Amino acid sequence: MKLAFTEPIMHNGESIQCIDEMDIESEVELWKSSITCFVLGVNPPFLIIKGFARDYVIEVGTIRFMAGQNRVFL
């Protein structure tokens, strides 16, 4: 892969860098089939969230669960 410099655009005195859609295409495809869950008010066990997600997934390929910080689950 070859890196190329793209000149930033100045807007209202701030430097803005434009991102080409091709630059993020692989990431968009990766996250299309993802569910992100934030639980308010409680800190449920990981297995409860995992079971909840499996109950609502119709077509299942490979399921990976990750528990982040502050009750965020992917």
PQR file with spaces between the fields and no chain letter, atoms N, CA, C, O and H, PARSE charges and radii, in Angstrom:
ATOM       1  N    MET     1       0.850   -1.167    0.000 -0.4000 1.5000
ATOM       2  CA   MET     1       0.000    0.000    0.000 -0.0000 2.0000
ATOM       3  C    MET     1       0.897    1.231    0.000  0.5500 1.7000
ATOM       4  O    MET     1       1.882    1.299    0.734 -0.5500 1.4000
ATOM       5  N    LYS     2       0.544    2.189   -0.824 -0.4000 1.5000
ATOM       6  CA   LYS     2       1.324    3.397   -0.928 -0.0000 2.0000
ATOM       7  C    LYS     2       0.587    4.546   -0.235  0.5500 1.7000
ATOM       8  O    LYS     2      -0.608    4.744   -0.453 -0.5500 1.4000
ATOM       9  H    LYS     2      -0.257    2.135   -1.421  0.4000 1.0000
ATOM      10  N    LEU     3       1.294    5.286    0.586 -0.4000 1.5000
ATOM      11  CA   LEU     3       0.724    6.449    1.257 -0.0000 2.0000
ATOM      12  C    LEU     3       0.906    7.680    0.383  0.5500 1.7000
ATOM      13  O    LEU     3       1.939    7.852   -0.264 -0.5500 1.4000
ATOM      14  H    LEU     3       2.265    5.125    0.763  0.4000 1.0000
ATOM      15  N    ALA     4      -0.105    8.525    0.375 -0.4000 1.5000
ATOM      16  CA   ALA     4      -0.029    9.765   -0.389 -0.0000 2.0000
ATOM      17  C    ALA     4      -0.513   10.910    0.484  0.5500 1.7000
ATOM      18  O    ALA     4      -1.485   10.768    1.225 -0.5500 1.4000
ATOM      19  H    ALA     4      -0.943    8.386    0.901  0.4000 1.0000
ATOM      20  N    PHE     5       0.165   12.039    0.393 -0.4000 1.5000
ATOM      21  CA   PHE     5      -0.208   13.212    1.175 -0.0000 2.0000
ATOM      22  C    PHE     5      -1.382   13.915    0.506  0.5500 1.7000
ATOM      23  O    PHE     5      -1.386   14.113   -0.709 -0.5500 1.4000
ATOM      24  H    PHE     5       0.954   12.154   -0.209  0.4000 1.0000
ATOM      25  N    THR     6      -2.365   14.286    1.297 -0.4000 1.5000
ATOM      26  CA   THR     6      -3.496   15.064    0.810 -0.0000 2.0000
ATOM      27  C    THR     6      -3.505   16.379    1.569  0.5500 1.7000
ATOM      28  O    THR     6      -3.517   16.402    2.799 -0.5500 1.4000
ATOM      29  H    THR     6      -2.362   14.125    2.284  0.4000 1.0000
ATOM      30  N    GLU     7      -3.499   17.458    0.831 -0.4000 1.5000
ATOM      31  CA   GLU     7      -3.468   18.792    1.438 -0.0000 2.0000
ATOM      32  C    GLU     7      -4.759   19.039    2.218  0.5500 1.7000
ATOM      33  O    GLU     7      -5.841   18.857    1.661 -0.5500 1.4000
ATOM      34  H    GLU     7      -3.489   17.439   -0.168  0.4000 1.0000
ATOM      35  N    PRO     8      -4.682   19.450    3.498 -0.5600 1.5000
ATOM      36  CA   PRO     8      -5.894   19.759    4.255  0.2800 2.0000
ATOM      37  C    PRO     8      -6.581   21.013    3.731  0.5500 1.7000
ATOM      38  O    PRO     8      -5.956   21.849    3.078 -0.5500 1.4000
ATOM      39  N    ILE     9      -7.861   21.135    4.021 -0.4000 1.5000
ATOM      40  CA   ILE     9      -8.669   22.278    3.614 -0.0000 2.0000
ATOM      41  C    ILE     9      -8.812   23.204    4.817  0.5500 1.7000
ATOM      42  O    ILE     9      -9.025   22.735    5.935 -0.5500 1.4000
ATOM      43  H    ILE     9      -8.369   20.456    4.551  0.4000 1.0000
ATOM      44  N    MET    10      -8.697   24.494    4.601 -0.4000 1.5000
ATOM      45  CA   MET    10      -8.910   25.456    5.674 -0.0000 2.0000
ATOM      46  C    MET    10     -10.368   25.904    5.653  0.5500 1.7000
ATOM      47  O    MET    10     -10.883   26.318    4.614 -0.5500 1.4000
ATOM      48  H    MET    10      -8.523   24.874    3.693  0.4000 1.0000
ATOM      49  N    HIS    11     -11.034   25.819    6.815 -0.4000 1.5000
ATOM      50  CA   HIS    11     -12.432   26.230    6.933 -0.0000 2.0000
ATOM      51  C    HIS    11     -12.600   26.977    8.247  0.5500 1.7000
ATOM      52  O    HIS    11     -12.370   26.410    9.315 -0.5500 1.4000
ATOM      53  H    HIS    11     -10.616   25.484    7.659  0.4000 1.0000
ATOM      54  N    ASN    12     -12.994   28.229    8.182 -0.4000 1.5000
ATOM      55  CA   ASN    12     -13.152   29.073    9.382 -0.0000 2.0000
ATOM      56  C    ASN    12     -11.904   29.062   10.255  0.5500 1.7000
ATOM      57  O    ASN    12     -11.992   29.045   11.482 -0.5500 1.4000
ATOM      58  H    ASN    12     -13.181   28.689    7.315  0.4000 1.0000
ATOM      59  N    GLY    13     -10.753   29.072    9.617 -0.4000 1.5000
ATOM      60  CA   GLY    13      -9.496   29.110   10.348 -0.0000 2.0000
ATOM      61  C    GLY    13      -9.041   27.770   10.899  0.5500 1.7000
ATOM      62  O    GLY    13      -8.021   27.709   11.585 -0.5500 1.4000
ATOM      63  H    GLY    13     -10.681   29.086    8.620  0.4000 1.0000
ATOM      64  N    GLU    14      -9.765   26.697   10.620 -0.4000 1.5000
ATOM      65  CA   GLU    14      -9.392   25.369   11.099 -0.0000 2.0000
ATOM      66  C    GLU    14      -8.968   24.492    9.929  0.5500 1.7000
ATOM      67  O    GLU    14      -9.535   24.569    8.839 -0.5500 1.4000
ATOM      68  H    GLU    14     -10.594   26.747   10.063  0.4000 1.0000
ATOM      69  N    SER    15      -7.975   23.669   10.170 -0.4000 1.5000
ATOM      70  CA   SER    15      -7.491   22.736    9.166 -0.0000 2.0000
ATOM      71  C    SER    15      -8.356   21.472    9.196  0.5500 1.7000
ATOM      72  O    SER    15      -8.500   20.840   10.243 -0.5500 1.4000
ATOM      73  H    SER    15      -7.515   23.606   11.056  0.4000 1.0000
ATOM      74  N    ILE    16      -8.930   21.109    8.050 -0.4000 1.5000
ATOM      75  CA   ILE    16      -9.801   19.938    7.955 -0.0000 2.0000
ATOM      76  C    ILE    16      -9.212   18.979    6.942  0.5500 1.7000
ATOM      77  O    ILE    16      -8.872   19.377    5.827 -0.5500 1.4000
ATOM      78  H    ILE    16      -8.813   21.623    7.199  0.4000 1.0000
ATOM      79  N    GLN    17      -9.090   17.736    7.318 -0.4000 1.5000
ATOM      80  CA   GLN    17      -8.590   16.710    6.403 -0.0000 2.0000
ATOM      81  C    GLN    17      -9.754   15.887    5.893  0.5500 1.7000
ATOM      82  O    GLN    17     -10.539   15.372    6.689 -0.5500 1.4000
ATOM      83  H    GLN    17      -9.366   17.413    8.223  0.4000 1.0000
ATOM      84  N    CYS    18      -9.881   15.754    4.607 -0.4000 1.5000
ATOM      85  CA   CYS    18     -10.957   14.959    4.014 -0.0000 2.0000
ATOM      86  C    CYS    18     -10.529   13.499    3.942  0.5500 1.7000
ATOM      87  O    CYS    18      -9.391   13.189    3.591 -0.5500 1.4000
ATOM      88  H    CYS    18      -9.244   16.172    3.960  0.4000 1.0000
ATOM      89  N    ILE    19     -11.446   12.619    4.276 -0.4000 1.5000
ATOM      90  CA   ILE    19     -11.198   11.185    4.204 -0.0000 2.0000
ATOM      91  C    ILE    19     -11.983   10.635    3.027  0.5500 1.7000
ATOM      92  O    ILE    19     -13.192   10.842    2.917 -0.5500 1.4000
ATOM      93  H    ILE    19     -12.371   12.871    4.561  0.4000 1.0000
ATOM      94  N    ASP    20     -11.296    9.946    2.166 -0.4000 1.5000
ATOM      95  CA   ASP    20     -11.931    9.335    1.013 -0.0000 2.0000
ATOM      96  C    ASP    20     -12.698    8.095    1.466  0.5500 1.7000
ATOM      97  O    ASP    20     -12.251    7.376    2.360 -0.5500 1.4000
ATOM      98  H    ASP    20     -10.314    9.777    2.256  0.4000 1.0000
ATOM      99  N    GLU    21     -13.846    7.847    0.851 -0.4000 1.5000
ATOM     100  CA   GLU    21     -14.667    6.689    1.227 -0.0000 2.0000
ATOM     101  C    GLU    21     -13.889    5.379    1.097  0.5500 1.7000
ATOM     102  O    GLU    21     -14.107    4.453    1.878 -0.5500 1.4000
ATOM     103  H    GLU    21     -14.209    8.431    0.124  0.4000 1.0000
ATOM     104  N    MET    22     -12.994    5.294    0.128 -0.4000 1.5000
ATOM     105  CA   MET    22     -12.189    4.074   -0.034 -0.0000 2.0000
ATOM     106  C    MET    22     -11.271    3.846    1.165  0.5500 1.7000
ATOM     107  O    MET    22     -10.901    2.709    1.458 -0.5500 1.4000
ATOM     108  H    MET    22     -12.817    6.047   -0.506  0.4000 1.0000
ATOM     109  N    ASP    23     -10.902    4.931    1.862 -0.4000 1.5000
ATOM     110  CA   ASP    23     -10.019    4.809    3.022 -0.0000 2.0000
ATOM     111  C    ASP    23     -10.675    4.050    4.166  0.5500 1.7000
ATOM     112  O    ASP    23      -9.990    3.396    4.952 -0.5500 1.4000
ATOM     113  H    ASP    23     -11.202    5.855    1.624  0.4000 1.0000
ATOM     114  N    ILE    24     -11.995    4.135    4.264 -0.4000 1.5000
ATOM     115  CA   ILE    24     -12.685    3.510    5.397 -0.0000 2.0000
ATOM     116  C    ILE    24     -13.593    2.351    4.988  0.5500 1.7000
ATOM     117  O    ILE    24     -14.289    1.778    5.827 -0.5500 1.4000
ATOM     118  H    ILE    24     -12.551    4.667    3.625  0.4000 1.0000
ATOM     119  N    GLU    25     -13.584    2.007    3.705 -0.4000 1.5000
ATOM     120  CA   GLU    25     -14.472    0.976    3.178 -0.0000 2.0000
ATOM     121  C    GLU    25     -14.367   -0.355    3.933  0.5500 1.7000
ATOM     122  O    GLU    25     -15.390   -0.962    4.251 -0.5500 1.4000
ATOM     123  H    GLU    25     -13.019    2.472    3.024  0.4000 1.0000
ATOM     124  N    SER    26     -13.159   -0.809    4.219 -0.4000 1.5000
ATOM     125  CA   SER    26     -12.992   -2.099    4.910 -0.0000 2.0000
ATOM     126  C    SER    26     -13.514   -2.039    6.342  0.5500 1.7000
ATOM     127  O    SER    26     -14.056   -3.025    6.841 -0.5500 1.4000
ATOM     128  H    SER    26     -12.328   -0.316    3.961  0.4000 1.0000
ATOM     129  N    GLU    27     -13.358   -0.893    7.011 -0.4000 1.5000
ATOM     130  CA   GLU    27     -13.863   -0.756    8.378 -0.0000 2.0000
ATOM     131  C    GLU    27     -15.388   -0.725    8.402  0.5500 1.7000
ATOM     132  O    GLU    27     -16.007   -1.313    9.289 -0.5500 1.4000
ATOM     133  H    GLU    27     -12.918   -0.092    6.606  0.4000 1.0000
ATOM     134  N    VAL    28     -15.991   -0.049    7.439 -0.4000 1.5000
ATOM     135  CA   VAL    28     -17.449    0.008    7.355 -0.0000 2.0000
ATOM     136  C    VAL    28     -18.003   -1.399    7.175  0.5500 1.7000
ATOM     137  O    VAL    28     -18.975   -1.772    7.831 -0.5500 1.4000
ATOM     138  H    VAL    28     -15.488    0.429    6.719  0.4000 1.0000
ATOM     139  N    GLU    29     -17.396   -2.174    6.299 -0.4000 1.5000
ATOM     140  CA   GLU    29     -17.841   -3.548    6.045 -0.0000 2.0000
ATOM     141  C    GLU    29     -17.700   -4.398    7.309  0.5500 1.7000
ATOM     142  O    GLU    29     -18.578   -5.205    7.614 -0.5500 1.4000
ATOM     143  H    GLU    29     -16.606   -1.871    5.766  0.4000 1.0000
ATOM     144  N    LEU    30     -16.613   -4.224    8.036 -0.4000 1.5000
ATOM     145  CA   LEU    30     -16.370   -4.987    9.267 -0.0000 2.0000
ATOM     146  C    LEU    30     -17.458   -4.732   10.313  0.5500 1.7000
ATOM     147  O    LEU    30     -17.914   -5.669   10.968 -0.5500 1.4000
ATOM     148  H    LEU    30     -15.899   -3.569    7.788  0.4000 1.0000
ATOM     149  N    TRP    31     -17.879   -3.467   10.477 -0.4000 1.5000
ATOM     150  CA   TRP    31     -18.810   -3.096   11.539 -0.0000 2.0000
ATOM     151  C    TRP    31     -20.277   -3.173   11.132  0.5500 1.7000
ATOM     152  O    TRP    31     -21.146   -2.938   11.972 -0.5500 1.4000
ATOM     153  H    TRP    31     -17.508   -2.706    9.945  0.4000 1.0000
ATOM     154  N    LYS    32     -20.590   -3.495    9.863 -0.4000 1.5000
ATOM     155  CA   LYS    32     -21.978   -3.557    9.407 -0.0000 2.0000
ATOM     156  C    LYS    32     -22.809   -4.574   10.187  0.5500 1.7000
ATOM     157  O    LYS    32     -23.990   -4.344   10.446 -0.5500 1.4000
ATOM     158  H    LYS    32     -19.885   -3.686    9.181  0.4000 1.0000
ATOM     159  N    SER    33     -22.211   -5.667   10.552 -0.4000 1.5000
ATOM     160  CA   SER    33     -22.963   -6.726   11.235 -0.0000 2.0000
ATOM     161  C    SER    33     -22.734   -6.709   12.742  0.5500 1.7000
ATOM     162  O    SER    33     -22.853   -7.740   13.404 -0.5500 1.4000
ATOM     163  H    SER    33     -21.252   -5.855   10.341  0.4000 1.0000
ATOM     164  N    SER    34     -22.409   -5.550   13.277 -0.4000 1.5000
ATOM     165  CA   SER    34     -22.117   -5.436   14.708 -0.0000 2.0000
ATOM     166  C    SER    34     -23.290   -4.853   15.475  0.5500 1.7000
ATOM     167  O    SER    34     -24.097   -4.091   14.942 -0.5500 1.4000
ATOM     168  H    SER    34     -22.313   -4.712   12.739  0.4000 1.0000
ATOM     169  N    ILE    35     -23.358   -5.230   16.726 -0.4000 1.5000
ATOM     170  CA   ILE    35     -24.321   -4.656   17.657 -0.0000 2.0000
ATOM     171  C    ILE    35     -23.510   -4.062   18.803  0.5500 1.7000
ATOM     172  O    ILE    35     -22.650   -4.732   19.374 -0.5500 1.4000
ATOM     173  H    ILE    35     -22.702   -5.849   17.159  0.4000 1.0000
ATOM     174  N    THR    36     -23.781   -2.820   19.134 -0.4000 1.5000
ATOM     175  CA   THR    36     -23.147   -2.198   20.281 -0.0000 2.0000
ATOM     176  C    THR    36     -24.230   -1.933   21.313  0.5500 1.7000
ATOM     177  O    THR    36     -25.292   -1.403   20.985 -0.5500 1.4000
ATOM     178  H    THR    36     -24.480   -2.276   18.670  0.4000 1.0000
ATOM     179  N    CYS    37     -23.962   -2.298   22.549 -0.4000 1.5000
ATOM     180  CA   CYS    37     -24.965   -2.185   23.607 -0.0000 2.0000
ATOM     181  C    CYS    37     -24.366   -1.446   24.795  0.5500 1.7000
ATOM     182  O    CYS    37     -23.266   -1.763   25.246 -0.5500 1.4000
ATOM     183  H    CYS    37     -23.100   -2.728   22.815  0.4000 1.0000
ATOM     184  N    PHE    38     -25.091   -0.469   25.292 -0.4000 1.5000
ATOM     185  CA   PHE    38     -24.720    0.232   26.515 -0.0000 2.0000
ATOM     186  C    PHE    38     -25.867    0.062   27.489  0.5500 1.7000
ATOM     187  O    PHE    38     -27.006    0.408   27.177 -0.5500 1.4000
ATOM     188  H    PHE    38     -25.985   -0.211   24.926  0.4000 1.0000
ATOM     189  N    VAL    39     -25.578   -0.467   28.660 -0.4000 1.5000
ATOM     190  CA   VAL    39     -26.615   -0.760   29.646 -0.0000 2.0000
ATOM     191  C    VAL    39     -26.647    0.367   30.677  0.5500 1.7000
ATOM     192  O    VAL    39     -25.639    0.657   31.323 -0.5500 1.4000
ATOM     193  H    VAL    39     -24.653   -0.749   28.913  0.4000 1.0000
ATOM     194  N    LEU    40     -27.806    0.994   30.824 -0.4000 1.5000
ATOM     195  CA   LEU    40     -27.963    2.099   31.763 -0.0000 2.0000
ATOM     196  C    LEU    40     -28.357    1.595   33.143  0.5500 1.7000
ATOM     197  O    LEU    40     -29.217    0.724   33.272 -0.5500 1.4000
ATOM     198  H    LEU    40     -28.624    0.758   30.300  0.4000 1.0000
ATOM     199  N    GLY    41     -27.736    2.136   34.155 -0.4000 1.5000
ATOM     200  CA   GLY    41     -28.191    1.932   35.518 -0.0000 2.0000
ATOM     201  C    GLY    41     -27.703    0.685   36.234  0.5500 1.7000
ATOM     202  O    GLY    41     -27.678    0.663   37.465 -0.5500 1.4000
ATOM     203  H    GLY    41     -27.037    2.844   34.051  0.4000 1.0000
ATOM     204  N    VAL    42     -27.319   -0.342   35.511 -0.4000 1.5000
ATOM     205  CA   VAL    42     -26.864   -1.572   36.161 -0.0000 2.0000
ATOM     206  C    VAL    42     -25.606   -2.061   35.460  0.5500 1.7000
ATOM     207  O    VAL    42     -25.243   -1.565   34.393 -0.5500 1.4000
ATOM     208  H    VAL    42     -27.339   -0.323   34.512  0.4000 1.0000
ATOM     209  N    ASN    43     -24.954   -3.025   36.061 -0.4000 1.5000
ATOM     210  CA   ASN    43     -23.779   -3.642   35.460 -0.0000 2.0000
ATOM     211  C    ASN    43     -24.040   -5.146   35.373  0.5500 1.7000
ATOM     212  O    ASN    43     -23.596   -5.898   36.239 -0.5500 1.4000
ATOM     213  H    ASN    43     -25.249   -3.427   36.928  0.4000 1.0000
ATOM     214  N    PRO    44     -24.768   -5.599   34.319 -0.5600 1.5000
ATOM     215  CA   PRO    44     -25.139   -7.011   34.239  0.2800 2.0000
ATOM     216  C    PRO    44     -23.931   -7.905   33.960  0.5500 1.7000
ATOM     217  O    PRO    44     -22.951   -7.463   33.361 -0.5500 1.4000
ATOM     218  N    PRO    45     -24.003   -9.153   34.393 -0.5600 1.5000
ATOM     219  CA   PRO    45     -22.918  -10.091   34.089  0.2800 2.0000
ATOM     220  C    PRO    45     -22.790  -10.280   32.574  0.5500 1.7000
ATOM     221  O    PRO    45     -23.770  -10.183   31.836 -0.5500 1.4000
ATOM     222  N    PHE    46     -21.595  -10.543   32.144 -0.4000 1.5000
ATOM     223  CA   PHE    46     -21.291  -10.738   30.729 -0.0000 2.0000
ATOM     224  C    PHE    46     -22.157  -11.832   30.116  0.5500 1.7000
ATOM     225  O    PHE    46     -22.625  -11.679   28.988 -0.5500 1.4000
ATOM     226  H    PHE    46     -20.798  -10.622   32.744  0.4000 1.0000
ATOM     227  N    LEU    47     -22.380  -12.922   30.826 -0.4000 1.5000
ATOM     228  CA   LEU    47     -23.178  -14.034   30.293 -0.0000 2.0000
ATOM     229  C    LEU    47     -24.632  -13.643   30.041  0.5500 1.7000
ATOM     230  O    LEU    47     -25.261  -14.191   29.136 -0.5500 1.4000
ATOM     231  H    LEU    47     -22.001  -13.046   31.742  0.4000 1.0000
ATOM     232  N    ILE    48     -25.177  -12.716   30.813 -0.4000 1.5000
ATOM     233  CA   ILE    48     -26.550  -12.247   30.597 -0.0000 2.0000
ATOM     234  C    ILE    48     -26.641  -11.491   29.278  0.5500 1.7000
ATOM     235  O    ILE    48     -27.564  -11.718   28.496 -0.5500 1.4000
ATOM     236  H    ILE    48     -24.667  -12.271   31.548  0.4000 1.0000
ATOM     237  N    ILE    49     -25.704  -10.604   29.028 -0.4000 1.5000
ATOM     238  CA   ILE    49     -25.680   -9.848   27.776 -0.0000 2.0000
ATOM     239  C    ILE    49     -25.468  -10.791   26.595  0.5500 1.7000
ATOM     240  O    ILE    49     -26.117  -10.644   25.560 -0.5500 1.4000
ATOM     241  H    ILE    49     -24.954  -10.419   29.663  0.4000 1.0000
ATOM     242  N    LYS    50     -24.578  -11.742   26.743 -0.4000 1.5000
ATOM     243  CA   LYS    50     -24.305  -12.710   25.683 -0.0000 2.0000
ATOM     244  C    LYS    50     -25.560  -13.515   25.343  0.5500 1.7000
ATOM     245  O    LYS    50     -25.869  -13.712   24.167 -0.5500 1.4000
ATOM     246  H    LYS    50     -24.051  -11.862   27.585  0.4000 1.0000
ATOM     247  N    GLY    51     -26.277  -13.976   26.354 -0.4000 1.5000
ATOM     248  CA   GLY    51     -27.512  -14.724   26.134 -0.0000 2.0000
ATOM     249  C    GLY    51     -28.590  -13.870   25.503  0.5500 1.7000
ATOM     250  O    GLY    51     -29.315  -14.340   24.626 -0.5500 1.4000
ATOM     251  H    GLY    51     -26.026  -13.816   27.309  0.4000 1.0000
ATOM     252  N    PHE    52     -28.709  -12.632   25.928 -0.4000 1.5000
ATOM     253  CA   PHE    52     -29.687  -11.707   25.368 -0.0000 2.0000
ATOM     254  C    PHE    52     -29.436  -11.498   23.874  0.5500 1.7000
ATOM     255  O    PHE    52     -30.370  -11.542   23.073 -0.5500 1.4000
ATOM     256  H    PHE    52     -28.120  -12.251   26.641  0.4000 1.0000
ATOM     257  N    ALA    53     -28.189  -11.273   23.506 -0.4000 1.5000
ATOM     258  CA   ALA    53     -27.845  -11.046   22.100 -0.0000 2.0000
ATOM     259  C    ALA    53     -28.113  -12.298   21.268  0.5500 1.7000
ATOM     260  O    ALA    53     -28.632  -12.192   20.157 -0.5500 1.4000
ATOM     261  H    ALA    53     -27.430  -11.238   24.156  0.4000 1.0000
ATOM     262  N    ARG    54     -27.777  -13.455   21.772 -0.4000 1.5000
ATOM     263  CA   ARG    54     -28.007  -14.697   21.019 -0.0000 2.0000
ATOM     264  C    ARG    54     -29.493  -14.955   20.807  0.5500 1.7000
ATOM     265  O    ARG    54     -29.871  -15.525   19.783 -0.5500 1.4000
ATOM     266  H    ARG    54     -27.355  -13.541   22.675  0.4000 1.0000
ATOM     267  N    ASP    55     -30.334  -14.557   21.735 -0.4000 1.5000
ATOM     268  CA   ASP    55     -31.781  -14.744   21.587 -0.0000 2.0000
ATOM     269  C    ASP    55     -32.355  -13.899   20.452  0.5500 1.7000
ATOM     270  O    ASP    55     -33.380  -14.257   19.871 -0.5500 1.4000
ATOM     271  H    ASP    55     -30.027  -14.094   22.566  0.4000 1.0000
ATOM     272  N    TYR    56     -31.701  -12.780   20.134 -0.4000 1.5000
ATOM     273  CA   TYR    56     -32.231  -11.859   19.136 -0.0000 2.0000
ATOM     274  C    TYR    56     -31.513  -11.910   17.790  0.5500 1.7000
ATOM     275  O    TYR    56     -31.869  -11.178   16.868 -0.5500 1.4000
ATOM     276  H    TYR    56     -30.869  -12.489   20.606  0.4000 1.0000
ATOM     277  N    VAL    57     -30.507  -12.770   17.675 -0.4000 1.5000
ATOM     278  CA   VAL    57     -29.794  -12.912   16.402 -0.0000 2.0000
ATOM     279  C    VAL    57     -30.462  -14.015   15.602  0.5500 1.7000
ATOM     280  O    VAL    57     -30.580  -15.146   16.072 -0.5500 1.4000
ATOM     281  H    VAL    57     -30.218  -13.366   18.425  0.4000 1.0000
ATOM     282  N    ILE    58     -30.906  -13.684   14.377 -0.4000 1.5000
ATOM     283  CA   ILE    58     -31.594  -14.669   13.543 -0.0000 2.0000
ATOM     284  C    ILE    58     -30.594  -15.476   12.731  0.5500 1.7000
ATOM     285  O    ILE    58     -30.548  -16.701   12.845 -0.5500 1.4000
ATOM     286  H    ILE    58     -30.810  -12.765   13.995  0.4000 1.0000
ATOM     287  N    GLU    59     -29.797  -14.807   11.917 -0.4000 1.5000
ATOM     288  CA   GLU    59     -28.789  -15.493   11.121 -0.0000 2.0000
ATOM     289  C    GLU    59     -27.456  -15.378   11.846  0.5500 1.7000
ATOM     290  O    GLU    59     -26.968  -14.285   12.131 -0.5500 1.4000
ATOM     291  H    GLU    59     -29.835  -13.812   11.824  0.4000 1.0000
ATOM     292  N    VAL    60     -26.892  -16.525   12.131 -0.4000 1.5000
ATOM     293  CA   VAL    60     -25.667  -16.527   12.927 -0.0000 2.0000
ATOM     294  C    VAL    60     -24.528  -17.137   12.128  0.5500 1.7000
ATOM     295  O    VAL    60     -24.618  -18.256   11.625 -0.5500 1.4000
ATOM     296  H    VAL    60     -27.288  -17.414   11.900  0.4000 1.0000
ATOM     297  N    GLY    61     -23.476  -16.381   12.030 -0.4000 1.5000
ATOM     298  CA   GLY    61     -22.237  -16.914   11.480 -0.0000 2.0000
ATOM     299  C    GLY    61     -21.350  -17.165   12.688  0.5500 1.7000
ATOM     300  O    GLY    61     -21.609  -18.071   13.480 -0.5500 1.4000
ATOM     301  H    GLY    61     -23.402  -15.472   12.439  0.4000 1.0000
ATOM     302  N    THR    62     -20.338  -16.388   12.824 -0.4000 1.5000
ATOM     303  CA   THR    62     -19.478  -16.441   13.999 -0.0000 2.0000
ATOM     304  C    THR    62     -19.868  -15.279   14.903  0.5500 1.7000
ATOM     305  O    THR    62     -19.952  -14.134   14.458 -0.5500 1.4000
ATOM     306  H    THR    62     -20.127  -15.652   12.181  0.4000 1.0000
ATOM     307  N    ILE    63     -20.103  -15.580   16.164 -0.4000 1.5000
ATOM     308  CA   ILE    63     -20.444  -14.522   17.117 -0.0000 2.0000
ATOM     309  C    ILE    63     -19.264  -14.333   18.056  0.5500 1.7000
ATOM     310  O    ILE    63     -18.767  -15.284   18.660 -0.5500 1.4000
ATOM     311  H    ILE    63     -20.036  -16.510   16.525  0.4000 1.0000
ATOM     312  N    ARG    64     -18.829  -13.091   18.165 -0.4000 1.5000
ATOM     313  CA   ARG    64     -17.777  -12.740   19.116 -0.0000 2.0000
ATOM     314  C    ARG    64     -18.314  -11.658   20.038  0.5500 1.7000
ATOM     315  O    ARG    64     -18.905  -10.680   19.579 -0.5500 1.4000
ATOM     316  H    ARG    64     -19.232  -12.318   17.675  0.4000 1.0000
ATOM     317  N    PHE    65     -18.115  -11.829   21.306 -0.4000 1.5000
ATOM     318  CA   PHE    65     -18.569  -10.850   22.293 -0.0000 2.0000
ATOM     319  C    PHE    65     -17.362  -10.255   22.985  0.5500 1.7000
ATOM     320  O    PHE    65     -16.400  -10.950   23.313 -0.5500 1.4000
ATOM     321  H    PHE    65     -17.635  -12.624   21.678  0.4000 1.0000
ATOM     322  N    MET    66     -17.437   -8.953   23.200 -0.4000 1.5000
ATOM     323  CA   MET    66     -16.395   -8.267   23.937 -0.0000 2.0000
ATOM     324  C    MET    66     -17.040   -7.338   24.947  0.5500 1.7000
ATOM     325  O    MET    66     -17.987   -6.624   24.620 -0.5500 1.4000
ATOM     326  H    MET    66     -18.218   -8.389   22.933  0.4000 1.0000
ATOM     327  N    ALA    67     -16.543   -7.342   26.152 -0.4000 1.5000
ATOM     328  CA   ALA    67     -17.005   -6.425   27.172 -0.0000 2.0000
ATOM     329  C    ALA    67     -15.973   -5.303   27.281  0.5500 1.7000
ATOM     330  O    ALA    67     -14.801   -5.538   27.574 -0.5500 1.4000
ATOM     331  H    ALA    67     -15.773   -7.922   26.417  0.4000 1.0000
ATOM     332  N    GLY    68     -16.442   -4.080   27.039 -0.4000 1.5000
ATOM     333  CA   GLY    68     -15.550   -2.933   27.166 -0.0000 2.0000
ATOM     334  C    GLY    68     -15.658   -2.355   28.556  0.5500 1.7000
ATOM     335  O    GLY    68     -16.193   -2.989   29.466 -0.5500 1.4000
ATOM     336  H    GLY    68     -17.395   -3.889   26.802  0.4000 1.0000
ATOM     337  N    GLN    69     -15.156   -1.163   28.716 -0.4000 1.5000
ATOM     338  CA   GLN    69     -15.257   -0.485   29.994 -0.0000 2.0000
ATOM     339  C    GLN    69     -16.593    0.249   30.091  0.5500 1.7000
ATOM     340  O    GLN    69     -17.235    0.530   29.080 -0.5500 1.4000
ATOM     341  H    GLN    69     -14.722   -0.648   27.977  0.4000 1.0000
ATOM     342  N    ASN    70     -16.990    0.545   31.292 -0.4000 1.5000
ATOM     343  CA   ASN    70     -18.192    1.353   31.551 -0.0000 2.0000
ATOM     344  C    ASN    70     -19.465    0.748   30.958  0.5500 1.7000
ATOM     345  O    ASN    70     -20.288    1.472   30.399 -0.5500 1.4000
ATOM     346  H    ASN    70     -16.468    0.316   32.114  0.4000 1.0000
ATOM     347  N    ARG    71     -19.633   -0.559   31.073 -0.4000 1.5000
ATOM     348  CA   ARG    71     -20.833   -1.286   30.678 -0.0000 2.0000
ATOM     349  C    ARG    71     -21.139   -1.207   29.175  0.5500 1.7000
ATOM     350  O    ARG    71     -22.303   -1.211   28.775 -0.5500 1.4000
ATOM     351  H    ARG    71     -18.964   -1.148   31.527  0.4000 1.0000
ATOM     352  N    VAL    72     -20.104   -1.135   28.358 -0.4000 1.5000
ATOM     353  CA   VAL    72     -20.279   -1.166   26.906 -0.0000 2.0000
ATOM     354  C    VAL    72     -19.932   -2.563   26.413  0.5500 1.7000
ATOM     355  O    VAL    72     -18.871   -3.098   26.736 -0.5500 1.4000
ATOM     356  H    VAL    72     -19.158   -1.131   28.683  0.4000 1.0000
ATOM     357  N    PHE    73     -20.835   -3.152   25.626 -0.4000 1.5000
ATOM     358  CA   PHE    73     -20.631   -4.492   25.099 -0.0000 2.0000
ATOM     359  C    PHE    73     -20.661   -4.444   23.586  0.5500 1.7000
ATOM     360  O    PHE    73     -21.488   -3.740   23.006 -0.5500 1.4000
ATOM     361  H    PHE    73     -21.696   -2.717   25.363  0.4000 1.0000
ATOM     362  N    LEU    74     -19.775   -5.181   22.935 -0.4000 1.5000
ATOM     363  CA   LEU    74     -19.745   -5.281   21.480 -0.0000 2.0000
ATOM     364  C    LEU    74     -19.967   -6.720   21.096  0.5500 1.7000
ATOM     365  O    LEU    74     -19.982   -7.047   19.909 -0.5500 1.4000
ATOM     366  H    LEU    74     -19.103   -5.753   23.406  0.4000 1.0000
